[in-house]
Amino acid sequence: MRLLREMVHNNVDKIEGNIYRRKAARGIVLDGENILLLYTRRYNDYSIPGGGIDPHEDYITGLKRELNEETGATNIKVIDEYGIFEEYRRSHYKGYDIIHMTSYFYLCDIDKKLGKANLEDYEVSNGMSAVWMNIYDAIEHNKRLIETKDKKMGLSVERETFVLELIAKELVEKTA
């Protein structure tokens, strides 16, 4: 799978010390200029659905589980690999200095009607919900957060905005 980008967050001086490695799978679901996203009220941002891969899972199994849990998506089909985003950020895990997050993005197809999401408690308390959103509106919204350095802004908004811009350029504009 191609490398989309490697990003070292501003709060990381050196990539050294005890590194916590986390792998995630994320699903890109398009319908014209609309994309299935997660809106998180706590951070006021849009992100691509997906999340951490459990130790016993392969990427596709984890992706399908996460898409279903976060959005209620059913009849999930993985169409193709899209790319990998590598990032390093300061760790909040005890005993670790750095988190190395590797996100694997896949193009997916689902039934358009979403079922009931099965969110984790922290996702519910953060106000996470699945939405079909115009990709350009989501990009502009996230870019405003980054530009204004809104105090609510989460760490993933830069990754998500970069990938959304790439999707718009490579997949949405290509088919228009």
N, CA and C atoms as an extended XYZ file, in Angstrom:
528
Properties=species:S:1:pos:R:3:atomname:S:1:resname:S:1:resid:I:1 pbc="F F F"
N         0.858       -1.181        0.000 N   MET     1
C         0.000        0.000        0.000 CA  MET     1
C         0.899        1.236        0.000 C   MET     1
N         0.509        2.260       -0.750 N   ARG     2
C         1.354        3.451       -0.868 CA  ARG     2
C         1.315        4.299        0.402 C   ARG     2
N         2.400        4.969        0.646 N   LEU     3
C         2.488        5.895        1.770 CA  LEU     3
C         1.902        7.227        1.335 C   LEU     3
N         0.851        7.669        2.029 N   LEU     4
C         0.231        8.960        1.729 CA  LEU     4
C         1.046       10.092        2.322 C   LEU     4
N         1.484        9.883        3.566 N   ARG     5
C         2.254       10.919        4.256 CA  ARG     5
C         2.795       10.363        5.567 C   ARG     5
N         3.933       10.894        5.976 N   GLU     6
C         4.461       10.644        7.311 CA  GLU     6
C         4.481       11.985        8.018 C   GLU     6
N         3.845       12.040        9.193 N   MET     7
C         3.699       13.306        9.901 CA  MET     7
C         4.237       13.173       11.325 C   MET     7
N         5.044       14.131       11.718 N   VAL     8
C         5.530       14.212       13.088 CA  VAL     8
C         4.875       15.450       13.702 C   VAL     8
N         4.042       15.243       14.716 N   HIS     9
C         3.329       16.359       15.342 CA  HIS     9
C         4.298       17.315       16.026 C   HIS     9
N         3.866       18.572       16.147 N   ASN    10
C         4.703       19.628       16.729 CA  ASN    10
C         5.175       19.315       18.141 C   ASN    10
N         4.420       18.479       18.867 N   ASN    11
C         4.795       18.205       20.252 CA  ASN    11
C         5.841       17.097       20.377 C   ASN    11
N         6.422       16.656       19.257 N   VAL    12
C         7.453       15.618       19.259 CA  VAL    12
C         8.766       16.213       18.772 C   VAL    12
N         9.778       16.184       19.648 N   ASP    13
C        11.094       16.699       19.268 CA  ASP    13
C        11.903       15.648       18.517 C   ASP    13
N        11.904       14.411       19.056 N   LYS    14
C        12.661       13.309       18.463 CA  LYS    14
C        11.818       12.045       18.536 C   LYS    14
N        11.992       11.195       17.549 N   ILE    15
C        11.296        9.910       17.555 CA  ILE    15
C        12.231        8.911       18.232 C   ILE    15
N        12.112        8.888       19.554 N   GLU    16
C        12.947        7.982       20.345 CA  GLU    16
C        12.266        7.712       21.674 C   GLU    16
N        12.818        6.784       22.420 N   GLY    17
C        12.227        6.413       23.704 CA  GLY    17
C        11.299        5.230       23.536 C   GLY    17
N        10.415        5.070       24.478 N   ASN    18
C         9.441        3.982       24.445 CA  ASN    18
C         8.305        4.369       23.503 C   ASN    18
N         8.124        3.592       22.449 N   ILE    19
C         7.133        3.922       21.428 CA  ILE    19
C         5.965        2.948       21.483 C   ILE    19
N         4.754        3.506       21.632 N   TYR    20
C         3.521        2.715       21.599 CA  TYR    20
C         3.061        2.677       20.150 C   TYR    20
N         2.925        1.480       19.595 N   ARG    21
C         2.530        1.337       18.190 CA  ARG    21
C         1.051        0.973       18.103 C   ARG    21
N         0.309        1.789       17.368 N   ARG    22
C        -1.125        1.559       17.201 CA  ARG    22
C        -1.442        1.510       15.719 C   ARG    22
N        -2.221        0.510       15.327 N   LYS    23
C        -2.629        0.361       13.936 CA  LYS    23
C        -4.134        0.541       13.847 C   LYS    23
N        -4.568        1.258       12.807 N   ALA    24
C        -5.986        1.516       12.611 CA  ALA    24
C        -6.341        1.296       11.147 C   ALA    24
N        -7.603        0.938       10.906 N   ALA    25
C        -8.127        0.812        9.545 CA  ALA    25
C        -9.288        1.787        9.411 C   ALA    25
N        -9.336        2.496        8.288 N   ARG    26
C       -10.338        3.534        8.082 CA  ARG    26
C       -10.982        3.356        6.708 C   ARG    26
N       -12.303        3.559        6.658 N   GLY    27
C       -13.053        3.295        5.442 CA  GLY    27
C       -13.515        4.545        4.714 C   GLY    27
N       -13.169        4.640        3.449 N   ILE    28
C       -13.583        5.744        2.588 CA  ILE    28
C       -14.812        5.276        1.818 C   ILE    28
N       -15.958        5.921        2.094 N   VAL    29
C       -17.212        5.569        1.438 CA  VAL    29
C       -17.738        6.814        0.744 C   VAL    29
N       -17.779        6.776       -0.593 N   LEU    30
C       -18.189        7.938       -1.390 CA  LEU    30
C       -19.520        7.698       -2.095 C   LEU    30
N       -20.238        8.790       -2.274 N   ASP    31
C       -21.456        8.816       -3.082 CA  ASP    31
C       -21.435       10.163       -3.811 C   ASP    31
N       -20.782       10.193       -4.973 N   GLY    32
C       -20.564       11.457       -5.682 CA  GLY    32
C       -19.629       12.339       -4.870 C   GLY    32
N       -20.077       13.571       -4.581 N   GLU    33
C       -19.274       14.487       -3.760 CA  GLU    33
C       -19.529       14.282       -2.278 C   GLU    33
N       -20.433       13.397       -1.925 N   ASN    34
C       -20.713       13.119       -0.517 CA  ASN    34
C       -19.859       11.969       -0.032 C   ASN    34
N       -19.468       12.070        1.226 N   ILE    35
C       -18.626       11.062        1.851 CA  ILE    35
C       -19.192       10.755        3.232 C   ILE    35
N       -19.097        9.508        3.621 N   LEU    36
C       -19.540        9.110        4.960 CA  LEU    36
C       -18.455        9.499        5.955 C   LEU    36
N       -18.818       10.342        6.908 N   LEU    37
C       -17.867       10.837        7.901 CA  LEU    37
C       -18.436       10.710        9.299 C   LEU    37
N       -17.575       10.926       10.263 N   LEU    38
C       -17.994       11.039       11.655 CA  LEU    38
C       -17.846       12.496       12.059 C   LEU    38
N       -18.896       13.048       12.632 N   TYR    39
C       -18.792       14.381       13.220 CA  TYR    39
C       -18.649       14.171       14.720 C   TYR    39
N       -17.651       14.830       15.322 N   THR    40
C       -17.439       14.727       16.754 CA  THR    40
C       -17.650       16.110       17.368 C   THR    40
N       -18.734       16.229       18.148 N   ARG    41
C       -19.103       17.509       18.754 CA  ARG    41
C       -17.985       18.058       19.652 C   ARG    41
N       -17.336       17.200       20.437 N   ARG    42
C       -16.284       17.661       21.357 CA  ARG    42
C       -15.177       18.409       20.623 C   ARG    42
N       -14.785       17.908       19.459 N   TYR    43
C       -13.696       18.518       18.698 CA  TYR    43
C       -14.201       19.395       17.555 C   TYR    43
N       -15.518       19.338       17.288 N   ASN    44
C       -16.135       20.104       16.209 CA  ASN    44
C       -15.457       19.810       14.874 C   ASN    44
N       -15.189       18.509       14.600 N   ASP    45
C       -14.505       18.157       13.359 CA  ASP    45
C       -15.150       16.972       12.668 C   ASP    45
N       -14.717       16.766       11.422 N   TYR    46
C       -15.168       15.640       10.617 CA  TYR    46
C       -13.992       14.702       10.394 C   TYR    46
N       -14.255       13.407       10.495 N   SER    47
C       -13.200       12.419       10.308 CA  SER    47
C       -13.733       11.206        9.554 C   SER    47
N       -12.826       10.459        8.995 N   ILE    48
C       -13.157        9.245        8.253 CA  ILE    48
C       -13.367        8.126        9.262 C   ILE    48
N       -14.477        7.382        9.150 N   PRO    49
C       -14.752        6.339       10.140 CA  PRO    49
C       -13.713        5.224       10.114 C   PRO    49
N       -13.468        4.682       11.281 N   GLY    50
C       -12.514        3.588       11.438 CA  GLY    50
C       -11.843        3.707       12.780 C   GLY    50
N       -10.977        2.770       13.077 N   GLY    51
C       -10.299        2.821       14.364 CA  GLY    51
C        -9.339        1.666       14.547 C   GLY    51
N        -8.967        1.472       15.792 N   GLY    52
C        -7.928        0.523       16.154 CA  GLY    52
C        -8.247       -0.915       15.788 C   GLY    52
N        -7.210       -1.602       15.353 N   ILE    53
C        -7.297       -3.016       15.018 CA  ILE    53
C        -6.995       -3.818       16.281 C   ILE    53
N        -7.895       -4.725       16.635 N   ASP    54
C        -7.679       -5.587       17.794 CA  ASP    54
C        -6.559       -6.581       17.491 C   ASP    54
N        -5.863       -7.063       18.527 N   PRO    55
C        -4.712       -7.955       18.305 CA  PRO    55
C        -5.020       -9.206       17.469 C   PRO    55
N        -6.219       -9.738       17.569 N   HIS    56
C        -6.565      -10.977       16.852 CA  HIS    56
C        -7.127      -10.721       15.447 C   HIS    56
N        -7.241       -9.449       15.027 N   GLU    57
C        -7.896       -9.112       13.773 CA  GLU    57
C        -6.906       -8.823       12.650 C   GLU    57
N        -7.348       -9.122       11.420 N   ASP    58
C        -6.626       -8.593       10.263 CA  ASP    58
C        -7.247       -7.230        9.952 C   ASP    58
N        -6.643       -6.483        9.042 N   TYR    59
C        -7.093       -5.113        8.777 CA  TYR    59
C        -8.524       -5.060        8.243 C   TYR    59
N        -8.881       -5.966        7.360 N   ILE    60
C       -10.215       -5.940        6.745 CA  ILE    60
C       -11.290       -6.268        7.782 C   ILE    60
N       -11.046       -7.257        8.617 N   THR    61
C       -12.006       -7.606        9.665 CA  THR    61
C       -12.188       -6.434       10.621 C   THR    61
N       -11.075       -5.812       11.032 N   GLY    62
C       -11.135       -4.657       11.927 CA  GLY    62
C       -11.841       -3.475       11.281 C   GLY    62
N       -11.581       -3.248       10.001 N   LEU    63
C       -12.224       -2.157        9.270 CA  LEU    63
C       -13.739       -2.355        9.243 C   LEU    63
N       -14.180       -3.547        8.882 N   LYS    64
C       -15.616       -3.813        8.809 CA  LYS    64
C       -16.270       -3.674       10.183 C   LYS    64
N       -15.607       -4.147       11.229 N   ARG    65
C       -16.142       -4.018       12.589 CA  ARG    65
C       -16.279       -2.550       12.966 C   ARG    65
N       -15.222       -1.771       12.742 N   GLU    66
C       -15.236       -0.350       13.098 CA  GLU    66
C       -16.284        0.426       12.304 C   GLU    66
N       -16.371        0.176       10.997 N   LEU    67
C       -17.376        0.869       10.180 CA  LEU    67
C       -18.784        0.574       10.681 C   LEU    67
N       -19.037       -0.679       11.004 N   ASN    68
C       -20.354       -1.051       11.502 CA  ASN    68
C       -20.630       -0.416       12.857 C   ASN    68
N       -19.651       -0.489       13.771 N   GLU    69
C       -19.854        0.055       15.121 CA  GLU    69
C       -20.058        1.569       15.093 C   GLU    69
N       -19.249        2.286       14.318 N   GLU    70
C       -19.289        3.750       14.348 CA  GLU    70
C       -20.398        4.362       13.508 C   GLU    70
N       -20.809        3.679       12.429 N   THR    71
C       -21.779        4.289       11.513 CA  THR    71
C       -23.060        3.487       11.339 C   THR    71
N       -23.055        2.221       11.754 N   GLY    72
C       -24.200        1.361       11.485 CA  GLY    72
C       -24.192        0.825       10.065 C   GLY    72
N       -23.083        0.974        9.356 N   ALA    73
C       -22.980        0.497        7.970 CA  ALA    73
C       -23.173       -1.014        7.913 C   ALA    73
N       -23.859       -1.448        6.856 N   THR    74
C       -24.070       -2.885        6.630 CA  THR    74
C       -23.661       -3.236        5.203 C   THR    74
N       -23.511       -4.518        4.971 N   ASN    75
C       -23.131       -5.036        3.654 CA  ASN    75
C       -21.854       -4.334        3.165 C   ASN    75
N       -20.851       -4.291        4.032 N   ILE    76
C       -19.595       -3.577        3.761 CA  ILE    76
C       -18.718       -4.405        2.826 C   ILE    76
N       -18.310       -3.771        1.734 N   LYS    77
C       -17.404       -4.415        0.778 CA  LYS    77
C       -16.172       -3.537        0.623 C   LYS    77
N       -14.993       -4.129        0.759 N   VAL    78
C       -13.753       -3.393        0.530 CA  VAL    78
C       -13.447       -3.481       -0.959 C   VAL    78
N       -13.357       -2.321       -1.601 N   ILE    79
C       -13.135       -2.248       -3.041 CA  ILE    79
C       -11.644       -2.261       -3.373 C   ILE    79
N       -10.865       -1.484       -2.605 N   ASP    80
C        -9.445       -1.359       -2.920 CA  ASP    80
C        -8.702       -0.730       -1.747 C   ASP    80
N        -7.401       -0.915       -1.742 N   GLU    81
C        -6.535       -0.217       -0.795 CA  GLU    81
C        -6.382        1.221       -1.288 C   GLU    81
N        -6.251        2.170       -0.357 N   TYR    82
C        -6.030        3.553       -0.757 CA  TYR    82
C        -4.645        4.044       -0.339 C   TYR    82
N        -4.275        3.834        0.912 N   GLY    83
C        -2.958        4.281        1.334 CA  GLY    83
C        -2.776        4.260        2.830 C   GLY    83
N        -1.547        4.548        3.239 N   ILE    84
C        -1.150        4.522        4.652 CA  ILE    84
C        -0.728        5.923        5.072 C   ILE    84
N        -1.156        6.322        6.260 N   PHE    85
C        -0.744        7.588        6.860 CA  PHE    85
C        -0.027        7.247        8.157 C   PHE    85
N         1.248        7.614        8.250 N   GLU    86
C         2.064        7.371        9.446 CA  GLU    86
C         2.146        8.664       10.243 C   GLU    86
N         1.931        8.566       11.560 N   GLU    87
C         2.090        9.772       12.375 CA  GLU    87
C         2.693        9.436       13.736 C   GLU    87
N         3.404       10.434       14.241 N   TYR    88
C         4.055       10.330       15.544 CA  TYR    88
C         3.572       11.488       16.394 C   TYR    88
N         3.132       11.173       17.604 N   ARG    89
C         2.685       12.214       18.536 CA  ARG    89
C         3.130       11.825       19.945 C   ARG    89
N         3.150       12.799       20.818 N   ARG    90
C         3.502       12.534       22.208 CA  ARG    90
C         2.466       11.588       22.808 C   ARG    90
N         2.923       10.672       23.621 N   SER    91
C         2.044        9.653       24.188 CA  SER    91
C         1.378       10.117       25.478 C   SER    91
N         0.128        9.685       25.647 N   HIS    92
C        -0.572        9.865       26.920 CA  HIS    92
C        -0.649        8.532       27.665 C   HIS    92
N        -0.069        7.466       27.061 N   TYR    93
C        -0.048        6.156       27.705 CA  TYR    93
C         1.107        6.086       28.698 C   TYR    93
N         0.807        5.593       29.893 N   LYS    94
C         1.825        5.472       30.945 CA  LYS    94
C         2.970        4.566       30.462 C   LYS    94
N         4.191        5.045       30.654 N   GLY    95
C         5.371        4.271       30.289 CA  GLY    95
C         5.823        4.439       28.844 C   GLY    95
N         5.109        5.260       28.069 N   TYR    96
C         5.467        5.472       26.669 CA  TYR    96
C         5.720        6.955       26.411 C   TYR    96
N         6.706        7.226       25.550 N   ASP    97
C         7.062        8.603       25.204 CA  ASP    97
C         6.353        9.086       23.938 C   ASP    97
N         6.206        8.177       22.985 N   ILE    98
C         5.683        8.504       21.660 CA  ILE    98
C         4.612        7.475       21.275 C   ILE    98
N         3.590        7.952       20.536 N   ILE    99
C         2.639        7.046       19.884 CA  ILE    99
C         2.968        7.071       18.396 C   ILE    99
N         3.150        5.897       17.824 N   HIS   100
C         3.321        5.771       16.379 CA  HIS   100
C         2.020        5.174       15.851 C   HIS   100
N         1.202        6.013       15.226 N   MET   101
C        -0.094        5.592       14.688 CA  MET   101
C         0.046        5.347       13.196 C   MET   101
N        -0.336        4.156       12.762 N   THR   102
C        -0.361        3.835       11.343 CA  THR   102
C        -1.810        3.603       10.949 C   THR   102
N        -2.332        4.460       10.074 N   SER   103
C        -3.711        4.349        9.606 CA  SER   103
C        -3.718        3.799        8.186 C   SER   103
N        -4.448        2.710        7.996 N   TYR   104
C        -4.603        2.064        6.695 CA  TYR   104
C        -5.973        2.454        6.142 C   TYR   104
N        -5.989        3.127        5.010 N   PHE   105
C        -7.233        3.597        4.405 CA  PHE   105
C        -7.634        2.676        3.262 C   PHE   105
N        -8.936        2.359        3.229 N   TYR   106
C        -9.490        1.480        2.190 CA  TYR   106
C       -10.728        2.127        1.579 C   TYR   106
N       -10.904        1.932        0.271 N   LEU   107
C       -12.133        2.349       -0.403 CA  LEU   107
C       -13.173        1.262       -0.160 C   LEU   107
N       -14.368        1.682        0.232 N   CYS   108
C       -15.418        0.724        0.583 CA  CYS   108
C       -16.736        1.091       -0.075 C   CYS   108
N       -17.593        0.098       -0.149 N   ASP   109
C       -18.969        0.291       -0.577 CA  ASP   109
C       -19.850       -0.289        0.522 C   ASP   109
N       -20.981        0.352        0.777 N   ILE   110
C       -21.911       -0.101        1.812 CA  ILE   110
C       -23.343        0.100        1.324 C   ILE   110
N       -24.298       -0.475        2.024 N   ASP   111
C       -25.694       -0.127        1.780 CA  ASP   111
C       -25.866        1.336        2.187 C   ASP   111
N       -26.527        2.126        1.365 N   LYS   112
C       -26.639        3.569        1.617 CA  LYS   112
C       -27.389        3.900        2.903 C   LYS   112
N       -28.372        3.088        3.244 N   LYS   113
C       -29.122        3.343        4.485 CA  LYS   113
C       -28.305        2.796        5.660 C   LYS   113
N       -28.008        3.669        6.602 N   LEU   114
C       -27.212        3.272        7.766 CA  LEU   114
C       -28.113        2.705        8.845 C   LEU   114
N       -27.616        1.685        9.532 N   GLY   115
C       -28.325        1.127       10.672 CA  GLY   115
C       -27.932        1.878       11.938 C   GLY   115
N       -28.210        1.272       13.058 N   LYS   116
C       -27.894        1.882       14.360 CA  LYS   116
C       -26.424        1.651       14.691 C   LYS   116
N       -25.747        2.731       15.042 N   ALA   117
C       -24.342        2.639       15.456 CA  ALA   117
C       -24.260        2.029       16.848 C   ALA   117
N       -23.136        1.416       17.145 N   ASN   118
C       -22.883        0.823       18.454 CA  ASN   118
C       -21.605        1.464       19.004 C   ASN   118
N       -21.739        2.724       19.427 N   LEU   119
C       -20.582        3.510       19.850 CA  LEU   119
C       -20.112        3.123       21.249 C   LEU   119
N       -18.795        3.291       21.456 N   GLU   120
C       -18.230        3.090       22.790 CA  GLU   120
C       -18.616        4.294       23.659 C   GLU   120
N       -18.532        4.111       24.972 N   ASP   121
C       -18.949        5.165       25.906 CA  ASP   121
C       -18.255        6.502       25.643 C   ASP   121
N       -16.931        6.467       25.406 N   TYR   122
C       -16.213        7.721       25.178 CA  TYR   122
C       -16.655        8.371       23.860 C   TYR   122
N       -17.029        7.568       22.865 N   GLU   123
C       -17.505        8.122       21.600 CA  GLU   123
C       -18.861        8.804       21.786 C   GLU   123
N       -19.709        8.205       22.615 N   VAL   124
C       -21.009        8.809       22.926 CA  VAL   124
C       -20.797       10.117       23.676 C   VAL   124
N       -19.933       10.107       24.706 N   SER   125
C       -19.715       11.324       25.494 CA  SER   125
C       -19.033       12.425       24.672 C   SER   125
N       -18.266       12.044       23.631 N   ASN   126
C       -17.647       13.035       22.736 CA  ASN   126
C       -18.635       13.569       21.696 C   ASN   126
N       -19.835       12.979       21.644 N   GLY   127
C       -20.840       13.440       20.694 CA  GLY   127
C       -20.558       13.023       19.264 C   GLY   127
N       -20.116       11.791       19.077 N   MET   128
C       -19.779       11.291       17.751 CA  MET   128
C       -21.031       10.786       17.041 C   MET   128
N       -21.168       11.159       15.765 N   SER   129
C       -22.297       10.660       14.970 CA  SER   129
C       -21.896       10.555       13.502 C   SER   129
N       -22.475        9.577       12.821 N   ALA   130
C       -22.204        9.371       11.400 CA  ALA   130
C       -23.047       10.343       10.576 C   ALA   130
N       -22.427       10.941        9.545 N   VAL   131
C       -23.131       11.869        8.665 CA  VAL   131
C       -22.645       11.686        7.234 C   VAL   131
N       -23.565       11.846        6.286 N   TRP   132
C       -23.175       11.984        4.889 CA  TRP   132
C       -22.941       13.469        4.677 C   TRP   132
N       -21.775       13.827        4.175 N   MET   133
C       -21.381       15.230        4.103 CA  MET   133
C       -20.722       15.507        2.762 C   MET   133
N       -20.956       16.697        2.220 N   ASN   134
C       -20.232       17.104        1.026 CA  ASN   134
C       -18.754       17.191        1.406 C   ASN   134
N       -17.899       16.527        0.659 N   ILE   135
C       -16.481       16.446        1.013 CA  ILE   135
C       -15.824       17.819        1.059 C   ILE   135
N       -16.220       18.717        0.150 N   TYR   136
C       -15.607       20.053        0.120 CA  TYR   136
C       -16.024       20.889        1.333 C   TYR   136
N       -17.264       20.723        1.774 N   ASP   137
C       -17.721       21.419        2.981 CA  ASP   137
C       -16.979       20.906        4.214 C   ASP   137
N       -16.767       19.595        4.282 N   ALA   138
C       -16.034       19.007        5.418 CA  ALA   138
C       -14.591       19.503        5.442 C   ALA   138
N       -13.964       19.554        4.272 N   ILE   139
C       -12.573       20.039        4.185 CA  ILE   139
C       -12.492       21.487        4.666 C   ILE   139
N       -13.375       22.336        4.163 N   GLU   140
C       -13.347       23.746        4.553 CA  GLU   140
C       -13.601       23.920        6.052 C   GLU   140
N       -14.526       23.156        6.590 N   HIS   141
C       -14.818       23.216        8.029 CA  HIS   141
C       -13.558       22.864        8.833 C   HIS   141
N       -12.930       21.737        8.498 N   ASN   142
C       -11.729       21.302        9.228 CA  ASN   142
C       -10.577       22.293        9.051 C   ASN   142
N       -10.421       22.844        7.851 N   LYS   143
C        -9.340       23.804        7.614 CA  LYS   143
C        -9.505       25.060        8.479 C   LYS   143
N       -10.761       25.491        8.662 N   ARG   144
C       -11.006       26.654        9.540 CA  ARG   144
C       -10.567       26.343       10.970 C   ARG   144
N       -10.834       25.125       11.433 N   LEU   145
C       -10.389       24.729       12.778 CA  LEU   145
C        -8.871       24.818       12.895 C   LEU   145
N        -8.188       24.289       11.887 N   ILE   146
C        -6.715       24.282       11.904 CA  ILE   146
C        -6.177       25.709       11.857 C   ILE   146
N        -6.739       26.544       10.980 N   GLU   147
C        -6.266       27.924       10.828 CA  GLU   147
C        -6.476       28.751       12.093 C   GLU   147
N        -7.611       28.572       12.738 N   THR   148
C        -7.907       29.366       13.933 CA  THR   148
C        -7.327       28.738       15.202 C   THR   148
N        -6.781       27.529       15.072 N   LYS   149
C        -6.240       26.794       16.219 CA  LYS   149
C        -7.269       26.753       17.357 C   LYS   149
N        -8.497       26.447       16.970 N   ASP   150
C        -9.604       26.335       17.919 CA  ASP   150
C        -9.181       25.447       19.088 C   ASP   150
N        -9.432       25.898       20.303 N   LYS   151
C        -8.979       25.153       21.489 CA  LYS   151
C        -9.640       23.780       21.609 C   LYS   151
N       -10.754       23.580       20.919 N   LYS   152
C       -11.425       22.278       20.930 CA  LYS   152
C       -10.764       21.279       19.979 C   LYS   152
N        -9.899       21.766       19.106 N   MET   153
C        -9.338       20.952       18.029 CA  MET   153
C        -8.595       19.728       18.567 C   MET   153
N        -8.906       18.574       18.000 N   GLY   154
C        -8.227       17.331       18.362 CA  GLY   154
C        -6.964       17.140       17.524 C   GLY   154
N        -6.178       16.143       17.878 N   LEU   155
C        -4.915       15.889       17.182 CA  LEU   155
C        -5.094       15.282       15.796 C   LEU   155
N        -6.215       14.615       15.543 N   SER   156
C        -6.374       13.901       14.277 CA  SER   156
C        -6.875       14.779       13.131 C   SER   156
N        -7.288       16.005       13.390 N   VAL   157
C        -7.895       16.833       12.352 CA  VAL   157
C        -6.932       17.124       11.195 C   VAL   157
N        -5.649       17.224       11.478 N   GLU   158
C        -4.687       17.471       10.396 CA  GLU   158
C        -4.569       16.256        9.487 C   GLU   158
N        -4.505       15.068       10.069 N   ARG   159
C        -4.467       13.836        9.278 CA  ARG   159
C        -5.722       13.729        8.429 C   ARG   159
N        -6.866       13.909        9.066 N   GLU   160
C        -8.144       13.738        8.376 CA  GLU   160
C        -8.301       14.734        7.231 C   GLU   160
N        -7.918       15.975        7.447 N   THR   161
C        -8.058       17.000        6.414 CA  THR   161
C        -7.131       16.714        5.243 C   THR   161
N        -5.911       16.303        5.535 N   PHE   162
C        -4.964       15.951        4.470 CA  PHE   162
C        -5.538       14.834        3.602 C   PHE   162
N        -6.050       13.778        4.238 N   VAL   163
C        -6.575       12.637        3.483 CA  VAL   163
C        -7.850       13.023        2.733 C   VAL   163
N        -8.711       13.827        3.348 N   LEU   164
C        -9.914       14.285        2.648 CA  LEU   164
C        -9.553       15.090        1.390 C   LEU   164
N        -8.554       15.940        1.488 N   GLU   165
C        -8.130       16.723        0.321 CA  GLU   165
C        -7.591       15.818       -0.786 C   GLU   165
N        -6.854       14.794       -0.405 N   LEU   166
C        -6.326       13.836       -1.368 CA  LEU   166
C        -7.460       13.056       -2.043 C   LEU   166
N        -8.433       12.628       -1.256 N   ILE   167
C        -9.592       11.905       -1.792 CA  ILE   167
C       -10.342       12.794       -2.787 C   ILE   167
N       -10.555       14.051       -2.418 N   ALA   168
C       -11.268       14.984       -3.308 CA  ALA   168
C       -10.528       15.113       -4.634 C   ALA   168
N        -9.218       15.276       -4.557 N   LYS   169
C        -8.396       15.472       -5.757 CA  LYS   169
C        -8.334       14.195       -6.603 C   LYS   169
N        -8.081       13.067       -5.972 N   GLU   170
C        -7.828       11.830       -6.714 CA  GLU   170
C        -9.075       11.033       -7.062 C   GLU   170
N       -10.105       11.111       -6.247 N   LEU   171
C       -11.266       10.250       -6.465 CA  LEU   171
C       -12.531       11.003       -6.862 C   LEU   171
N       -12.807       12.128       -6.218 N   VAL   172
C       -14.043       12.850       -6.509 CA  VAL   172
C       -13.906       13.633       -7.809 C   VAL   172
N       -12.853       14.420       -7.949 N   GLU   173
C       -12.675       15.242       -9.150 CA  GLU   173
C       -12.409       14.383      -10.376 C   GLU   173
N       -11.796       13.237      -10.178 N   LYS   174
C       -11.486       12.324      -11.273 CA  LYS   174
C       -12.760       11.759      -11.913 C   LYS   174
N       -13.789       11.560      -11.099 N   THR   175
C       -15.033       10.962      -11.604 CA  THR   175
C       -16.062       12.008      -12.006 C   THR   175
N       -15.780       13.285      -11.717 N   ALA   176
C       -16.761       14.347      -12.023 CA  ALA   176
C       -16.802       14.660      -13.497 C   ALA   176
